Each structure stands twice: as C-alpha cells, then as structure tokens.
Amino acid sequence: MKIFVFVIAMAFFVGGIILMGYAIDLKEGMALMFFGGILSVSVSLAIPFNLLGEQSH
C-alpha cells in the first residue's frame, strides 16, 4: 500500500512541476495551467500526509 501511495503522489508531483514549466510557454491560459500545477503539487503532498499519517508500531 505504501508503494502504491508513493507512486501516485510522485506522479502528481512530477505532473505538477511539468504543468508549471509548460505554463511559461503559453500565451493564453498561463495562469490556469500554473494554478493547476500548484494544485497538483499540493495534492501530491496531501496524499501521503493523510493516507499514511502517523503509523503506530
């Protein structure tokens, strides 16, 4: 389960970075694409914090 969560979170993180990078080249919709990248990176950080949380050993 931890590896699956990591892969999904990493996909959102890398996708968000790519969205923010490509937003610079756009003439229209630059702000929307950049904001989408920020949301994607935020989701990538929220997934492991909420799903994995504090593990009791």
N, C-alpha and C positions, 0 to 999 in steps of 0.2 A: 504494500500500500504506500509506503514512504517513497519508493522509487517512482511509482505512478504519479504521485502528487508532485514530486520534484520535476519530472518530465513536463507535466502540464504547466507548472509555474515557470519553468525555464522557457517554454515555448511562448508564453505570454510576455515574458521579459524581453526576449530577443525580438519578438514581433513588435513590441512597443518601441524599442530602440530603432528598429528599421523604419517604422512609421514616422518617428520624429526626424530621422535622417532624410527620408524622401519628401517630407513636408517642405523642406527648404527649396526644392526644385519646382514646386507648383506655383502657378500664378493665381489660381482660384481654389478656394477651399484649404488654403495652407493652415489656417487656424484650426479648422475642424480636424484635419489629419494629425496635427501636432497634439491637439487635445485628446484625440483617440489614442495616440501613443502614450501620453501621460496616464490615461485611464488604464491602459493595458499593463503598464509597469506597476501601477498601484494594485491592480488585481493580482499580478504575479507575486507581490509581497503579501497581500492579504490572504492568499490561499494557504501557504504553509503556516502562517501565524494562527489562523483559525482552525484549520483541519488538523494540524499536528499538535499545536498547543503545548501545554505542559504535560509531559509524559511521566507517569509515576512508575518507578522501578521497584 
